[in-house]
């Protein structure tokens, strides 16, 4: 459980 807010790459993963 990593804060995607701190990890922009994680946000992109969620969008894709």
N, C-alpha and C positions, 0 to 999 in steps of 0.2 A: 504493500500500500504506500505508494510514493505520491507526494503532493504534486500533481501535474501542473499546479499553478507555478511552482518553482521550476518545473521542467517543461519548457516550451515544446520540446520534442514529444513529450507525452501527450500534450494537447493535440498535436498533429495526428498521433496514433489514434486517438479517440475519434477525430473527424473522419479518418480513413477507416 
